[in-house]
Amino acid sequence: MKERVLYADILRVAATFLVITIHIASRDFSLYEMDSYQWQVLNIFDSFARMSVPLFFMLSGVFFLDPKREFSIKKLYKKNLFRLVTAFIFWSALYAMIFTWNEYRTFNAEVLGIMVEAFKEGHYHLWFLFRMIEIYVMIPFLRKIAEDKKIILYLVAFCFYIGFILPSYNEFPVSSTVTFAERGVNLDITFGYVGYFFIGYYLAHYDLKKWMKTGIYLLGTAGLISTILITSVESLKQGEHYDVPYEYLTPNVFFTSLAAFLLAKEKLQSKNFPVKFKRVLSEISTYSFGIYLVHVLIIFLIWKANLNTLFTTPILSVPLLTLVIFLISYVCVKAMSKIPFVKRFIL
């Protein structure tokens, strides 16, 4: 078996699991009163899971910025970027057809136009592909920046101010999940994700002093608690769901994500795992991209069957539904991967 970075595989699988958690919890907020414990449980789950997308970007930075790993612009475009583009084309077309038909139940010129617009913008979770493509295009010169430790820290500080502090201060007039297909280029949002790209690489490849690790853990804990509390307090005050603390480019989510990444690296990097566990983990990690792409469709079909978090207390229903949807998505992706070219181009 090819030697893998196990803590990175664990984080990738966990991040995929947490993305599903977000899409389950966020879908059902309207089913509960904001002053109910059920609503607060969904808020806790959603707040904790917000580290998921940042972890994806940080993990990409770990490998793409590593000077020891073979890199060529030709391979970047022919393999990595081409796969993102073909995956978007397939999944965006599929989601556009299914969800447009589900809403209109007919087909005419007007519905076709709506379907085309839905395809161009991508279903709500496909924004991630736009951002990854945007950053992948920059990798050749981002790798040059990664050669200097001090420049990395300077860039992270710059990105933190431009991509986290300013949007948070302005309460995100442009969401951190918006894409250039919807609103054009937004450099502050771009710099935010570049910041995650570099901080992931830095934490993976440089040792921190003990006081720095302690500081990150304290800030991460404070970030998580503040996400939960601010969302709860402001939502109750305003009488509607206040979700600004959920934005991926807020300082609270930033530090929570850093703490989770660092904790996984510190606790799991030198840990020995059974060979069978490594094999299973490696396979699930390999299919995590496909699971991310398909899980929204699985959630849609399950909710269409009137199965949501109401079947029991959200304390149990959210993790149970997340696990079920994760496993169904894995089985679907595993089956799809048997079709020639599918695994290489759309999963």
PLY file of the C-alpha trace (Angstrom):
ply
format ascii 1.0
element vertex 347
property float x
property float y
property float z
element edge 346
property int vertex1
property int vertex2
end_header
0.00 0.00 0.00
1.28 3.43 -0.91
2.27 5.38 2.17
-0.39 7.95 2.99
-0.71 10.81 5.46
-3.22 9.14 7.75
-4.24 12.18 9.75
-5.00 13.92 6.45
-7.20 11.01 5.37
-9.01 11.08 8.72
-9.56 14.83 8.44
-10.81 14.48 4.85
-13.35 11.81 5.81
-14.39 13.80 8.89
-14.79 16.98 6.82
-17.01 15.11 4.35
-19.11 13.80 7.23
-19.43 17.31 8.69
-20.50 18.84 5.37
-23.41 16.39 5.34
-24.18 17.43 8.92
-24.41 21.07 7.82
-26.81 20.28 5.00
-29.02 18.21 7.29
-29.11 20.67 10.17
-29.52 23.80 8.04
-32.39 22.23 6.12
-34.53 21.73 9.24
-34.08 24.93 11.25
-37.49 26.13 10.08
-39.17 23.07 11.62
-38.49 24.26 15.15
-39.10 27.39 17.20
-35.91 29.37 17.77
-36.35 29.28 21.55
-36.68 25.48 21.55
-33.92 23.13 22.60
-34.27 21.33 19.25
-33.34 24.50 17.36
-30.39 25.03 19.67
-29.22 21.44 19.09
-29.25 22.07 15.32
-27.31 25.28 15.97
-24.66 23.38 17.95
-24.28 20.73 15.27
-24.13 23.31 12.49
-21.65 25.49 14.37
-19.30 22.58 15.07
-19.49 21.36 11.47
-18.42 24.71 9.99
-14.77 23.61 10.14
-15.49 21.16 7.31
-14.95 23.30 4.20
-11.89 25.09 5.64
-10.37 21.68 6.33
-10.77 20.74 2.66
-8.85 23.83 1.57
-6.20 23.33 4.25
-5.66 19.72 3.19
-5.28 20.75 -0.44
-2.63 23.25 0.62
-0.75 20.55 2.53
-0.08 18.59 -0.65
-0.15 21.10 -3.51
2.30 23.49 -1.84
4.74 20.79 -0.75
8.02 21.35 -2.69
8.95 17.68 -2.20
5.98 16.53 -4.26
6.30 16.27 -8.01
4.53 19.12 -9.78
4.02 20.27 -13.34
1.65 22.82 -14.81
0.75 20.36 -17.57
-0.34 17.74 -15.02
-2.19 20.37 -13.00
-4.34 21.29 -15.99
-4.69 17.85 -17.58
-5.50 16.00 -14.36
-6.58 18.23 -11.47
-8.26 21.17 -13.17
-9.76 19.08 -15.95
-11.31 16.75 -13.37
-12.88 19.68 -11.49
-14.32 21.10 -14.71
-15.74 17.79 -15.95
-17.14 17.03 -12.49
-18.89 20.40 -12.44
-20.35 19.93 -15.92
-21.78 16.50 -15.07
-23.11 17.23 -11.59
-24.37 20.71 -12.33
-26.30 19.39 -15.35
-27.71 16.53 -13.29
-28.82 18.75 -10.41
-30.21 21.39 -12.77
-32.38 18.82 -14.56
-33.61 17.07 -11.42
-34.39 20.15 -9.34
-35.87 22.19 -12.19
-38.16 19.31 -13.15
-39.09 18.78 -9.49
-40.20 22.41 -9.23
-42.01 22.93 -12.56
-43.08 19.42 -13.63
-43.17 20.48 -17.25
-40.77 21.26 -20.05
-40.91 24.30 -22.33
-38.65 27.12 -23.53
-39.00 29.05 -20.27
-38.19 26.04 -18.11
-35.24 25.23 -20.38
-33.90 28.75 -19.79
-34.26 28.31 -16.03
-32.47 24.99 -16.27
-29.59 26.51 -18.22
-29.18 29.28 -15.62
-29.23 26.70 -12.83
-26.55 24.75 -14.68
-24.29 27.81 -15.09
-24.54 28.82 -11.43
-24.32 25.26 -10.12
-26.32 23.71 -7.31
-25.68 25.31 -3.93
-22.92 22.94 -2.82
-21.04 23.12 -6.13
-19.69 26.57 -5.26
-16.80 24.63 -3.78
-15.66 23.56 -7.26
-15.55 27.16 -8.47
-13.29 28.13 -5.56
-11.01 25.14 -5.98
-10.60 25.87 -9.69
-9.82 29.49 -8.87
-7.10 28.51 -6.40
-5.70 25.66 -8.50
-5.04 28.11 -11.33
-2.86 30.10 -8.92
-0.88 27.10 -7.61
2.24 27.58 -9.81
3.08 30.92 -8.19
1.58 30.03 -4.80
4.21 27.27 -4.61
6.93 29.89 -5.03
5.56 31.83 -2.06
5.51 28.60 -0.01
9.29 28.32 -0.33
9.80 31.05 2.28
8.49 30.50 5.82
8.35 34.21 6.66
6.53 35.07 3.44
3.96 32.37 4.24
3.23 33.98 7.60
3.07 37.41 5.99
0.63 36.16 3.38
-1.56 34.43 5.97
-1.69 37.65 8.02
-2.58 39.63 4.88
-5.27 37.11 3.90
-6.66 37.09 7.43
-7.19 40.85 7.33
-8.50 41.05 3.76
-10.43 37.78 3.67
-11.67 37.41 7.26
-11.63 40.67 9.23
-13.06 42.98 6.54
-15.92 40.71 5.37
-16.84 39.93 9.00
-16.78 43.62 9.92
-19.09 44.37 6.99
-21.27 41.36 7.88
-20.62 39.63 4.58
-22.39 41.71 1.94
-21.01 38.98 -0.34
-21.29 35.47 1.10
-18.16 33.36 1.46
-19.83 30.74 -0.76
-20.59 33.08 -3.66
-18.91 32.29 -6.99
-17.79 34.33 -9.98
-20.69 32.78 -11.93
-23.05 34.66 -9.59
-21.25 37.87 -8.61
-18.02 38.03 -10.57
-14.57 38.07 -8.95
-14.43 39.00 -5.24
-10.80 39.19 -4.22
-11.50 39.37 -0.49
-13.26 36.01 -0.65
-10.47 34.61 -2.83
-7.78 35.74 -0.38
-9.70 34.14 2.47
-9.48 30.68 0.93
-5.87 31.27 -0.11
-5.25 31.90 3.59
-6.67 28.48 4.45
-4.57 26.94 1.68
-1.36 28.30 3.21
-2.15 27.84 6.88
-2.86 24.16 6.22
0.54 23.79 4.59
2.25 25.71 7.39
0.68 23.68 10.22
1.52 20.43 8.43
5.17 21.21 7.67
6.38 23.42 10.53
6.54 22.73 14.25
4.98 25.30 16.54
6.13 26.31 19.98
4.05 25.05 22.88
2.60 28.47 23.68
1.48 28.88 20.06
-0.29 25.52 20.10
-1.99 26.43 23.37
-3.05 29.76 21.90
-4.55 28.09 18.82
-6.49 25.61 20.97
-7.82 28.40 23.19
-8.79 30.54 20.20
-10.36 27.50 18.53
-12.45 26.75 21.59
-13.47 30.39 21.88
-14.30 30.42 18.17
-16.63 27.45 18.45
-18.37 28.78 21.55
-18.80 32.22 19.99
-20.27 30.69 16.81
-22.92 28.90 18.87
-23.70 31.80 21.21
-23.72 34.67 18.70
-25.92 32.71 16.31
-28.35 31.88 19.11
-28.49 35.32 20.73
-28.74 37.30 17.50
-31.32 34.95 16.01
-33.55 35.30 19.05
-33.03 39.07 19.09
-33.80 39.55 15.40
-36.58 36.98 15.19
-34.95 35.19 12.26
-31.97 32.94 11.73
-28.80 35.03 11.96
-26.18 32.98 10.16
-23.24 35.36 9.73
-21.17 33.42 12.34
-21.53 30.35 10.08
-19.62 31.99 7.23
-16.45 30.06 6.48
-14.38 33.26 6.36
-15.11 34.50 9.88
-12.35 34.62 12.52
-14.34 32.27 14.76
-14.55 29.54 12.08
-10.94 30.19 11.08
-9.55 29.50 14.56
-11.87 26.54 15.15
-10.61 24.99 11.91
-6.97 25.62 12.79
-7.43 24.02 16.20
-9.10 20.94 14.69
-6.36 20.53 12.08
-3.57 20.97 14.62
-5.20 18.59 17.11
-5.53 15.88 14.46
-1.92 16.30 13.38
-0.58 16.28 16.96
-2.61 13.28 18.13
-2.72 11.13 15.00
0.50 11.78 13.07
2.62 9.26 14.98
-0.19 6.89 15.94
-0.08 3.33 14.63
-3.27 1.99 13.05
-4.17 -1.56 11.99
-3.59 -2.32 8.31
-7.29 -3.05 7.74
-8.25 0.34 9.18
-5.73 2.05 6.92
-7.13 0.26 3.88
-10.73 1.19 4.66
-9.79 4.76 5.54
-7.80 5.15 2.34
-10.71 3.96 0.21
-13.29 6.20 1.89
-10.90 9.15 1.64
-10.42 8.43 -2.05
-14.18 8.57 -2.61
-14.78 11.60 -0.38
-14.95 13.98 -3.35
-17.65 11.87 -4.97
-19.53 11.61 -1.66
-19.46 15.40 -1.41
-20.88 15.72 -4.92
-23.71 13.19 -4.58
-24.85 13.59 -0.96
-27.14 16.56 -1.63
-29.16 14.43 -4.05
-29.43 11.67 -1.43
-30.64 14.19 1.17
-33.22 15.49 -1.32
-34.57 11.98 -1.99
-34.71 11.10 1.71
-36.53 14.33 2.57
-38.93 13.66 -0.33
-39.78 10.45 1.49
-40.71 12.61 4.53
-37.77 11.47 6.61
-36.11 14.37 8.41
-34.82 15.29 11.87
-38.35 15.17 13.33
-38.37 11.37 13.62
-36.66 11.65 17.00
-34.77 14.25 19.02
-32.19 16.10 16.87
-29.51 14.98 19.32
-29.94 11.54 17.73
-31.57 12.23 14.37
-28.83 14.53 13.02
-25.90 12.12 13.54
-28.01 9.12 12.50
-29.17 10.76 9.28
-25.64 11.97 8.60
-24.29 8.44 8.95
-27.03 6.93 6.77
-26.59 9.54 4.03
-22.81 9.19 4.18
-23.05 5.41 3.73
-25.64 5.59 0.94
-23.52 8.20 -0.83
-20.45 6.01 -0.48
-22.26 2.99 -1.94
-23.53 5.09 -4.87
-20.09 6.51 -5.60
-18.47 3.10 -5.25
-20.92 1.69 -7.79
-20.47 4.64 -10.16
-16.71 4.26 -10.03
-17.03 0.88 -11.76
-18.20 2.65 -14.92
-15.28 3.38 -17.28
-13.92 6.94 -17.03
-16.42 7.96 -14.32
-14.00 7.71 -11.39
-11.35 9.69 -13.27
-13.54 12.50 -14.61
-16.62 13.06 -12.42
-15.77 11.60 -9.01
0 1
1 2
2 3
3 4
4 5
5 6
6 7
7 8
8 9
9 10
10 11
11 12
12 13
13 14
14 15
15 16
16 17
17 18
18 19
19 20
20 21
21 22
22 23
23 24
24 25
25 26
26 27
27 28
28 29
29 30
30 31
31 32
32 33
33 34
34 35
35 36
36 37
37 38
38 39
39 40
40 41
41 42
42 43
43 44
44 45
45 46
46 47
47 48
48 49
49 50
50 51
51 52
52 53
53 54
54 55
55 56
56 57
57 58
58 59
59 60
60 61
61 62
62 63
63 64
64 65
65 66
66 67
67 68
68 69
69 70
70 71
71 72
72 73
73 74
74 75
75 76
76 77
77 78
78 79
79 80
80 81
81 82
82 83
83 84
84 85
85 86
86 87
87 88
88 89
89 90
90 91
91 92
92 93
93 94
94 95
95 96
96 97
97 98
98 99
99 100
100 101
101 102
102 103
103 104
104 105
105 106
106 107
107 108
108 109
109 110
110 111
111 112
112 113
113 114
114 115
115 116
116 117
117 118
118 119
119 120
120 121
121 122
122 123
123 124
124 125
125 126
126 127
127 128
128 129
129 130
130 131
131 132
132 133
133 134
134 135
135 136
136 137
137 138
138 139
139 140
140 141
141 142
142 143
143 144
144 145
145 146
146 147
147 148
148 149
149 150
150 151
151 152
152 153
153 154
154 155
155 156
156 157
157 158
158 159
159 160
160 161
161 162
162 163
163 164
164 165
165 166
166 167
167 168
168 169
169 170
170 171
171 172
172 173
173 174
174 175
175 176
176 177
177 178
178 179
179 180
180 181
181 182
182 183
183 184
184 185
185 186
186 187
187 188
188 189
189 190
190 191
191 192
192 193
193 194
194 195
195 196
196 197
197 198
198 199
199 200
200 201
201 202
202 203
203 204
204 205
205 206
206 207
207 208
208 209
209 210
210 211
211 212
212 213
213 214
214 215
215 216
216 217
217 218
218 219
219 220
220 221
221 222
222 223
223 224
224 225
225 226
226 227
227 228
228 229
229 230
230 231
231 232
232 233
233 234
234 235
235 236
236 237
237 238
238 239
239 240
240 241
241 242
242 243
243 244
244 245
245 246
246 247
247 248
248 249
249 250
250 251
251 252
252 253
253 254
254 255
255 256
256 257
257 258
258 259
259 260
260 261
261 262
262 263
263 264
264 265
265 266
266 267
267 268
268 269
269 270
270 271
271 272
272 273
273 274
274 275
275 276
276 277
277 278
278 279
279 280
280 281
281 282
282 283
283 284
284 285
285 286
286 287
287 288
288 289
289 290
290 291
291 292
292 293
293 294
294 295
295 296
296 297
297 298
298 299
299 300
300 301
301 302
302 303
303 304
304 305
305 306
306 307
307 308
308 309
309 310
310 311
311 312
312 313
313 314
314 315
315 316
316 317
317 318
318 319
319 320
320 321
321 322
322 323
323 324
324 325
325 326
326 327
327 328
328 329
329 330
330 331
331 332
332 333
333 334
334 335
335 336
336 337
337 338
338 339
339 340
340 341
341 342
342 343
343 344
344 345
345 346
